Amino acid sequence: MATGGRGPVVAMAAGSTLSAASVLLFLLLVLPRVSQAQTFFLPFRQPETCGHNQYFDISALSCVACGANQRQDARGTSCVCLPGFQMISNNGRPVICKKCPEHMKGVTEDGWNCISCPGGLTAEGKCHCPTGYILVERNVNGTLLSQATCELCDKSENSFTAANALGNRCVRCEPTFINTNRSCACSEPNILTGGLCFSSTGNFPLRMISTARYGELGVSFPSEWFAKYLQSSASACWVYGNLTSCQALGNMCVMNMNSYDSSTFDACGLLQVIFENTAALGTVHSVSFWRQNLPWLFYGDQLGLAPQILSTTPLPTNFSFKGENQNTKLKFVAASYDVRGNFLKWQTLEGGVLQLCPDTETRLNAAYSFGTTYQQSCEIPIPKILTDFPNPTFYDVYLEYTDENQHQYIWAVPVLNLNLQHKKMFVNQDSSSGKWLLTRRIFLVDALSGRENDLGSQPSLIRVATQISLSIHLVPNTKNGNIYPPLITIAYSDIDVKDPNSQSVKVSFSVTYEMDQGEAHVQTDIALGVLGGLAVLSSLLKTAGWKRRIGSPMIDLQTVMKFLVYYAGDLANVFFIITVGTGLYWLIFFKAQKSVSVLLPVPAQEKRFVTYVGCGFALKALQFLHKLISQITIDIFFIDWERPKGKVLKAVEGEGGVRSATVPVSIWRTYFVANEWNEIQTVRKINPLFQVLTVLFLLEVVGFKNLALMDSSSSLSRSPPSYIAPYSRILRYAVSSALWLVIGIIQIVFFAVFYERFIEDKIRQFVDLCCMSNISVFLLSHRCFGYYIHGRSVHGHADTNMEEMNMNLKREAENLCSQRGLVPNTDGQTFQIAISSQMRQHYDRIHETLTRKNGPARLLSSSGSTFEQSVKAYHTMNKFLGSFIDHVHKEMDYFIKDKLLLERILGMEFMEPMEKSIFYNDEGYSFSSVLYYGNESTLLIYDLMFFCVVDLACQNFILAAFLTYLQQEIFRFIRNAVGQKNLASKTLVDQRFLI
């Protein structure tokens, strides 16, 4: 029984479990499909698209029908009862309306009750009262009257009341009506304007110009705002001294760009009349331009007044970048007014009050960090301007500061309005500050005065402050960071609003810092004059040395051109020294100063510096090209000292026999030396690729480029949210040139101290190679001057096998043979040579034969006789130069001596090789002067200036680095290619064997 009784229960439980599982499975499988089938789009409706009997449901975002006896309200988001119906329920949902009885067809103002009206009804079904009457619907205690009444306001002298604008209260009449007419009416001949009443017996001008001037468009626009409020504001200001009216009149003058003419009575003209006729009221704060009751808009129209205001009295406060008394905050405050002349508030300019472009607060406030040059620009759509600035707000800007006694003061900041017209001339656009007319009040956007007929309509013209610049001038020779009053320069653009949705306007805001650069220019001119004079002397000495080396005493056109080329190179060095010195001066003294004593030159003041850099680069490029051409046009010959070792039997063509002949000397040693010479032509003391990459890494990755920003920070990094100031071209030049020089000097020192000593010295290795190859190098860089590398082997022969070569090296290492020098028992192998004219003439005669028929590059295609003549000339030259070195020719002999110290310093020779040539001992391997190796300073400075010029032009270090390396490789290729051709033509070495 027990078991049988439990069975059905278990079965039911199992059944319910199965049913639950089925439901769960259904939910898991079916519901996702249902949700996937749902759509999430809906019709787009706006409140104005709903019908008169519909309202816009703000929850469902769609139009919903109103209830019975209802219509849409003014906003369109709810319903109201139809006329003749009272409201009996309104709980946030659609109202419920009930029809009023026939004897009470009117509805109270609040719509909740029906009432009997004393007269007619309005369109809304409310009671209507005649003009001058007020509608009364309730008792004083709030009890609803069965019939409304119309009460006449008491206009007698005891009350002077009239109905208010809503017609529900009696209020005291406007004071001007009472004062003028002793009533609430402004009857003729009195003047009613702007809701105010004025007597016609006063001397105030009646013919006023209510047009707004748009000087940029060249039109005067009939402004509805001016037509309504100009005369009333001017009259209330003059007659009653009403402060708000005076401010409103001043605002209309500012809306007209502070432009006035004594012959017209526009807003500024009226303000000027009031100013002149209220002298008895006195001034405010002893400021002669600030009349009591009137706004301070002008500084006066006297010529030469602007420079006195801007650069006579420094602000009694100090600014410093570092230290305990650090002060880097410009605390600008503004008194703001609305267009009706009401004072709004004192407010700081931080937060972008004068900056139309949106940005983060941190970046906006960076504009008022002292020493930080600030630039901001953007393009703003016209609809956004119309939305954000329906009415203009006016600002009188001051600079707040604290004196030594910790008392707070404000200093009025003058304004230079570039749109101001005085006697129909834009005087503030003149380059002479003596003609400027400074003002005080500004606004950002005026979309009000451009409304023609209705103040609620869209303006036809708007005026936008498209350029606002705040300039701060440092007091000359200050050591404590004193500045003159800042100047706000503002330019407005007049915009004809035709299609606002497609129109936009570009606006900008900037803060610049300036100091008088006159003393710096004088010092630069002095340095340029002194160093330029030294450059002339240096160029004259170089020209004199060159004349002596070519063996020509005559001063001809070639001499003048050579002097100019030398002077170009020296003057390029002068410009380089001045520009680098100037750049480092600004970099060090601006970034490291505590109390501000110097400010960076503004872009306009940098033009002179950029001109110096450009001139320096152009002259340095000319010097570089001159050296390049000089190097690829030298005369060079490899003297082979090797002699035949014996004779061999040689078949004679055409005779069918043999005869003995000397063993020919191998040409491969000459080819090998020529190839080594070709390789070292472009060897440098630095690695150009490493130089470019290292400088670029330090600038871009490490962050040295941040030192070139026009702010007071010396940090190498900047946080992304912070404002990044624009770059100074002078500082970019200073930072990049300093890094380039430091890296270059480090490379040169490393190359000379470590690399050449312990790894590889290609110049000395070449001299050793000449000695091992038994080949000397005779090189003429000038007609009568050149270099000689004595490579004659001390072992007699160099064309030997490996065993004999090793034996010779071992003997030389153990000093078992003579030394390598030209002079017995010396090691001097390199010489500077000054040859006599006779020696040069003999060399030229042989050389003409050697290079005939377009040189050796075409020997294989030349005739056999020509080839034999060239080979004969080669052997003749080899024999001649060898015999010359061996003192065989007594009429063309030479002697060896040391150069004087002064000769080494001046780079010239005092003795002329008249009868004998002169060999100067040269332990410094100065033959490298015909190679890149000996001109590293010129190459380093040229590359530096090329890098800097490209950067100054494009403000891009990466592009400058790429182009610098590219031009290095191009000139290196040209130098090698042309050098190979010249080497082949001068030495009879086939160019195809030069690698």
Sequence and secondary structure as in RCSB ss.txt:
>XXXX:A:sequence
MATGGRGPVVAMAAGSTLSAASVLLFLLLVLPRVSQAQTFFLPFRQPETCGHNQYFDISALSCVACGANQRQDAR
GTSCVCLPGFQMISNNGRPVICKKCPEHMKGVTEDGWNCISCPGGLTAEGKCHCPTGYILVERNVNGTLLSQATC
ELCDKSENSFTAANALGNRCVRCEPTFINTNRSCACSEPNILTGGLCFSSTGNFPLRMISTARYGELGVSFPSEW
FAKYLQSSASACWVYGNLTSCQALGNMCVMNMNSYDSSTFDACGLLQVIFENTAALGTVHSVSFWRQNLPWLFYG
DQLGLAPQILSTTPLPTNFSFKGENQNTKLKFVAASYDVRGNFLKWQTLEGGVLQLCPDTETRLNAAYSFGTTYQ
QSCEIPIPKILTDFPNPTFYDVYLEYTDENQHQYIWAVPVLNLNLQHKKMFVNQDSSSGKWLLTRRIFLVDALSG
RENDLGSQPSLIRVATQISLSIHLVPNTKNGNIYPPLITIAYSDIDVKDPNSQSVKVSFSVTYEMDQGEAHVQTD
IALGVLGGLAVLSSLLKTAGWKRRIGSPMIDLQTVMKFLVYYAGDLANVFFIITVGTGLYWLIFFKAQKSVSVLL
PVPAQEKRFVTYVGCGFALKALQFLHKLISQITIDIFFIDWERPKGKVLKAVEGEGGVRSATVPVSIWRTYFVAN
EWNEIQTVRKINPLFQVLTVLFLLEVVGFKNLALMDSSSSLSRSPPSYIAPYSRILRYAVSSALWLVIGIIQIVF
FAVFYERFIEDKIRQFVDLCCMSNISVFLLSHRCFGYYIHGRSVHGHADTNMEEMNMNLKREAENLCSQRGLVPN
TDGQTFQIAISSQMRQHYDRIHETLTRKNGPARLLSSSGSTFEQSVKAYHTMNKFLGSFIDHVHKEMDYFIKDKL
LLERILGMEFMEPMEKSIFYNDEGYSFSSVLYYGNESTLLIYDLMFFCVVDLACQNFILAAFLTYLQQEIFRFIR
NAVGQKNLASKTLVDQRFLI
>XXXX:A:secstr
 HHHHHHHHHHHHHHHHHHHHHHHHHHHHHHHHHHHH         GGGS TTEEEETTTTEEEE  TTEEE SS
SSSEEE TTEEEEE SSSS EEEE  TT  EE TTSS EEB SS B TTSBB   TTEEEEEE TT  EEEEEEE
EE   STTT EEE TTSS EEE  HHHHHHHSSS   TTSEEETTEEE TTS S S    EEEETTTTEEEE HH
HHHHHHHHHHHHHHH  HHHHHHHHHHHHHTTT B TT  SHHHHHHHHHHHTGGG EETTEEEEETTS   B  
  TTHHHHHHHSS  S   BSSSTT B B EEEEEEE TTS EEEEEESTTTSS  S   HHHHHGGGBTT  EE
EEEEEEHHHHHHH SS  EEEEEEEEE TT  EEEEE  EEETT  BTTB GGGSS GGG   B EEESEE STT
  S TTS  SEEEEEEEEEEEEEB TT SS  B   EEEEEEEEEE S GGG EEEEEEEEEEE   HHHHHHHH
HHHHHHHHHHHHHHHHHHHHHHHHHT     HHHHHHHHHHHHHHHHHHHHHHHHHHHHHHHHHHHH SB     
  GGGGHHHHHHHHHHHHHHHHHHHHHHHHHHT EEEEEE      EEEEEETTTTEEEEEE    SHHHHHHHH
HHHHHTT  SS HHHHHHHHHIIIIII GGGGGBSSS   S   TTS    B HHHHHHHHHHHHHHHHHHHHHH
IIIIIHHHT  HHHHHHHHHHHHTEEEEEESSSSEEEEE    TTS  S  HHHHHHHHHHHHTT S  SSSSTT
    EEEEE  HHHHHHHHHHHHHHTTTT GGGTTTS HHHHHHHHHHHHHHHHHHHHHHTT  GGG EEEE   
HHHHHHT  SS  SSSEEEEE TT GGGGGSGGGGHHHHHHHHHHHHHHHHHHH  HHHHHHHHHHHHHHHHHHH
HHHHHHHHHHHH   GGG  
